[in-house]
Amino acid sequence: MELFEAIAKRHSYRGRFTDAPVPRDDLRSIVQAGIQAPSAKNQQVVSFVLVDDPALLGEIAEIVDKPVCRTARAMIACAVDPRPVFEGLSFAAEDCAAAVENMLLAVTALGYASVWLDGALRSGNRAERIGRLLNVPSHKTVRILLPLGMPEERCEQREKLPFDRRAWFNRHD
C-alpha cells in the first residue's frame, strides 16, 4: 500500500478481531516502523514488547477490559524512559507518539487494524500492572498499548475537517 493511501485509510478500530494470527514477521515489520521514527537527540527512549502468547494476551485483556483487547491476536506495549534528554526536558511522550503513528501506518499497510490505547492505561494502575506482567524495567512506563489483528468489521477513517479549516499558509486564519 502506498504511503498516502495508508494515511487516508488508517483508523482507530475498537471492534472485534477474527481468529487469524498475526505472524511474527509482520509484528517485527510493524515495530521496525516504530523504531525508525524520529527521537529527541536520537536518544531512542521508547522500547517495545510484542505480545503474541494467548495466555499473556488474556491477562492483559483482564487488565484492560475492552472488546478490542479481548479478541486481539497480538499487542504491542510501548514503554518510555522519561529521563531528560535536552536541557532537563523529557521528550518521551513525543518520541512515543511518533513511533506509534509509524506503527499504525504499518498496521494499516499490512491489512490489520488497531487502536491507540492511552487513556485506558492511566487509571486503575493498568500501565503499572501491564508493565509488571511484561517485565518492563521499573524506571520505564508503559505509555501506549496497541491491540491488533484482522478486523471482523470493515471500518473507515472518520471524516476530517477540510484543509482550509485546519491549515493556512504563512499566518493562521
ZASETI-617400 format. One record per residue (C-alpha): residue in three letters; x, y, z. Coordinates in pm, whole numbers, plus 50000, padded with zeros to 5 digits. Last residue first. Layout:
<rs>
+-----+-------+-------+-------+
!  aa !     X !     Y !     Z !
+-----+-------+-------+-------+
! ALA !     X !     Y !     Z !
...
+-----+-------+-------+-------+
</rs>
This chain:
<rs>
+-----+-------+-------+-------+
!  aa !     X !     Y !     Z !
+-----+-------+-------+-------+
! ASP ! 49346 ! 53227 ! 50976 !
! HIS ! 49696 ! 53144 ! 51100 !
! ARG ! 49972 ! 53313 ! 50904 !
! ASN ! 50216 ! 53200 ! 50633 !
! PHE ! 49994 ! 52944 ! 50460 !
! TRP ! 49695 ! 52815 ! 50649 !
! ALA ! 49577 ! 52481 ! 50783 !
! ARG ! 49281 ! 52348 ! 50979 !
! ARG ! 48963 ! 52487 ! 50824 !
! ASP ! 49114 ! 52521 ! 50474 !
! PHE ! 49232 ! 52159 ! 50482 !
! PRO ! 48886 ! 52017 ! 50537 !
! LEU ! 48779 ! 51878 ! 50874 !
! LYS ! 48836 ! 51505 ! 50898 !
! GLU ! 48576 ! 51238 ! 50835 !
! ARG ! 48626 ! 50925 ! 51037 !
! GLN ! 48863 ! 50670 ! 50886 !
! GLU ! 48684 ! 50367 ! 50757 !
! CYS ! 48569 ! 50045 ! 50914 !
! ARG ! 48503 ! 49694 ! 50789 !
! GLU ! 48415 ! 49457 ! 51066 !
! GLU ! 48592 ! 49143 ! 51185 !
! PRO ! 48927 ! 49323 ! 51186 !
! MET ! 49249 ! 49124 ! 51133 !
! GLY ! 49462 ! 49175 ! 51440 !
! LEU ! 49588 ! 49437 ! 51676 !
! PRO ! 49592 ! 49564 ! 52033 !
! LEU ! 49825 ! 49866 ! 52051 !
! LEU ! 49908 ! 49967 ! 52409 !
! ILE ! 50064 ! 50304 ! 52484 !
! ARG ! 50253 ! 50450 ! 52781 !
! VAL ! 50401 ! 50152 ! 52963 !
! THR ! 50638 ! 50332 ! 53197 !
! LYS ! 51012 ! 50279 ! 53236 !
! HIS ! 51226 ! 50308 ! 53551 !
! SER ! 51069 ! 49985 ! 53685 !
! PRO ! 51201 ! 49774 ! 53397 !
! VAL ! 50920 ! 49620 ! 53185 !
! ASN ! 50879 ! 49258 ! 53292 !
! LEU ! 50565 ! 49209 ! 53077 !
! LEU ! 50330 ! 49143 ! 53372 !
! ARG ! 50497 ! 49418 ! 53576 !
! GLY ! 50449 ! 49670 ! 53296 !
! ILE ! 50090 ! 49558 ! 53243 !
! ARG ! 50019 ! 49619 ! 53612 !
! GLU ! 50195 ! 49957 ! 53605 !
! ALA ! 50003 ! 50071 ! 53298 !
! ARG ! 49674 ! 49948 ! 53447 !
! ASN ! 49720 ! 50119 ! 53783 !
! GLY ! 49341 ! 50164 ! 53791 !
! SER ! 49372 ! 50470 ! 53575 !
! ARG ! 49612 ! 50588 ! 53305 !
! LEU ! 49612 ! 50277 ! 53090 !
! ALA ! 49265 ! 50331 ! 52939 !
! GLY ! 49372 ! 50684 ! 52844 !
! ASP ! 49649 ! 50551 ! 52619 !
! LEU ! 49512 ! 50290 ! 52384 !
! TRP ! 49594 ! 50365 ! 52018 !
! VAL ! 49365 ! 50142 ! 51816 !
! SER ! 49446 ! 49862 ! 51576 !
! ALA ! 49366 ! 49716 ! 51236 !
! TYR ! 49546 ! 49480 ! 51002 !
! GLY ! 49588 ! 49498 ! 50624 !
! LEU ! 49969 ! 49528 ! 50613 !
! ALA ! 49954 ! 49897 ! 50514 !
! THR ! 49714 ! 49965 ! 50802 !
! VAL ! 49943 ! 49811 ! 51066 !
! ALA ! 50239 ! 49995 ! 50908 !
! LEU ! 50051 ! 50324 ! 50938 !
! LEU ! 49970 ! 50244 ! 51300 !
! MET ! 50337 ! 50161 ! 51361 !
! ASN ! 50457 ! 50496 ! 51225 !
! GLU ! 50194 ! 50672 ! 51438 !
! VAL ! 50309 ! 50479 ! 51745 !
! ALA ! 50675 ! 50570 ! 51696 !
! ALA ! 50598 ! 50940 ! 51662 !
! ALA ! 50372 ! 50932 ! 51968 !
! CYS ! 50639 ! 50754 ! 52174 !
! ASP ! 50901 ! 51012 ! 52083 !
! GLU ! 50661 ! 51295 ! 52173 !
! ALA ! 50568 ! 51138 ! 52506 !
! ALA ! 50932 ! 51058 ! 52590 !
! PHE ! 51053 ! 51410 ! 52516 !
! SER ! 51196 ! 51470 ! 52862 !
! LEU ! 51341 ! 51809 ! 52944 !
! GLY ! 51648 ! 51898 ! 53152 !
! GLU ! 51811 ! 52094 ! 52870 !
! PHE ! 51772 ! 51801 ! 52631 !
! VAL ! 51744 ! 51429 ! 52712 !
! PRO ! 51554 ! 51420 ! 53041 !
! ARG ! 51464 ! 51069 ! 53152 !
! PRO ! 51106 ! 50952 ! 53093 !
! ASP ! 51207 ! 50604 ! 52972 !
! VAL ! 50905 ! 50502 ! 52770 !
! ALA ! 50732 ! 50169 ! 52716 !
! CYS ! 50524 ! 50085 ! 52413 !
! ALA ! 50321 ! 49766 ! 52450 !
! ILE ! 50240 ! 49594 ! 52123 !
! MET ! 49952 ! 49354 ! 52121 !
! ALA ! 49871 ! 49042 ! 51924 !
! ARG ! 49569 ! 48836 ! 51822 !
! ALA ! 49334 ! 49087 ! 51983 !
! THR ! 48993 ! 48942 ! 52077 !
! ARG ! 48963 ! 49053 ! 52442 !
! CYS ! 49167 ! 49366 ! 52381 !
! VAL ! 48933 ! 49516 ! 52119 !
! PRO ! 48637 ! 49425 ! 52338 !
! LYS ! 48775 ! 49631 ! 52630 !
! ASP ! 48865 ! 49518 ! 52981 !
! VAL ! 49220 ! 49645 ! 53005 !
! ILE ! 49353 ! 49438 ! 53298 !
! GLU ! 49166 ! 49119 ! 53207 !
! ALA ! 49262 ! 49174 ! 52842 !
! ILE ! 49627 ! 49194 ! 52951 !
! GLU ! 49594 ! 48853 ! 53116 !
! GLY ! 49428 ! 48707 ! 52807 !
! LEU ! 49702 ! 48839 ! 52579 !
! LEU ! 49954 ! 48683 ! 52817 !
! ALA ! 49784 ! 48343 ! 52787 !
! PRO ! 49750 ! 48373 ! 52409 !
! ASP ! 50123 ! 48449 ! 52362 !
! ASP ! 50151 ! 48709 ! 52086 !
! VAL ! 50289 ! 49007 ! 52278 !
! LEU ! 50550 ! 49238 ! 52127 !
! VAL ! 50716 ! 49446 ! 52398 !
! PHE ! 50851 ! 49777 ! 52271 !
! SER ! 51103 ! 50037 ! 52376 !
! VAL ! 51091 ! 50417 ! 52358 !
! VAL ! 51382 ! 50631 ! 52484 !
! GLN ! 51560 ! 50641 ! 52148 !
! GLN ! 51816 ! 50908 ! 52246 !
! ASN ! 51833 ! 51040 ! 51890 !
! LYS ! 51851 ! 51393 ! 52038 !
! ALA ! 51471 ! 51370 ! 52050 !
! SER ! 51360 ! 51063 ! 51856 !
! PRO ! 51238 ! 51032 ! 51499 !
! ALA ! 51059 ! 50712 ! 51400 !
! GLN ! 51256 ! 50415 ! 51258 !
! ILE ! 51194 ! 50206 ! 51572 !
! GLY ! 50821 ! 50243 ! 51515 !
! ALA ! 50847 ! 50110 ! 51158 !
! GLN ! 51059 ! 49827 ! 51299 !
! VAL ! 50768 ! 49754 ! 51532 !
! ILE ! 50532 ! 49694 ! 51240 !
! SER ! 50787 ! 49489 ! 51046 !
! ARG ! 50861 ! 49273 ! 51352 !
! LEU ! 50489 ! 49215 ! 51409 !
! ASP ! 50453 ! 49116 ! 51042 !
! ASP ! 50741 ! 48870 ! 51072 !
! ARG ! 50584 ! 48740 ! 51393 !
! PRO ! 50272 ! 48639 ! 51203 !
! VAL ! 49944 ! 48794 ! 51319 !
! PRO ! 49702 ! 48505 ! 51362 !
! ALA ! 49357 ! 48494 ! 51202 !
! ASP ! 49092 ! 48436 ! 51470 !
! THR ! 48899 ! 48745 ! 51359 !
! PHE ! 48917 ! 49069 ! 51556 !
! ARG ! 48642 ! 49251 ! 51743 !
! GLY ! 48577 ! 49621 ! 51727 !
! ARG ! 48764 ! 49926 ! 51854 !
! TYR ! 48947 ! 50017 ! 51533 !
! SER ! 49102 ! 50362 ! 51516 !
! HIS ! 49155 ! 50448 ! 51151 !
! ARG ! 49429 ! 50449 ! 50891 !
! LYS ! 49282 ! 50452 ! 50540 !
! ALA ! 49391 ! 50802 ! 50429 !
! ILE ! 49739 ! 50762 ! 50582 !
! ALA ! 49776 ! 50417 ! 50427 !
! GLU ! 49676 ! 50560 ! 50086 !
! PHE ! 49929 ! 50840 ! 50129 !
! LEU ! 50205 ! 50586 ! 50197 !
! GLU ! 50132 ! 50345 ! 49908 !
! MET ! 50000 ! 50000 ! 50000 !
+-----+-------+-------+-------+
</rs>
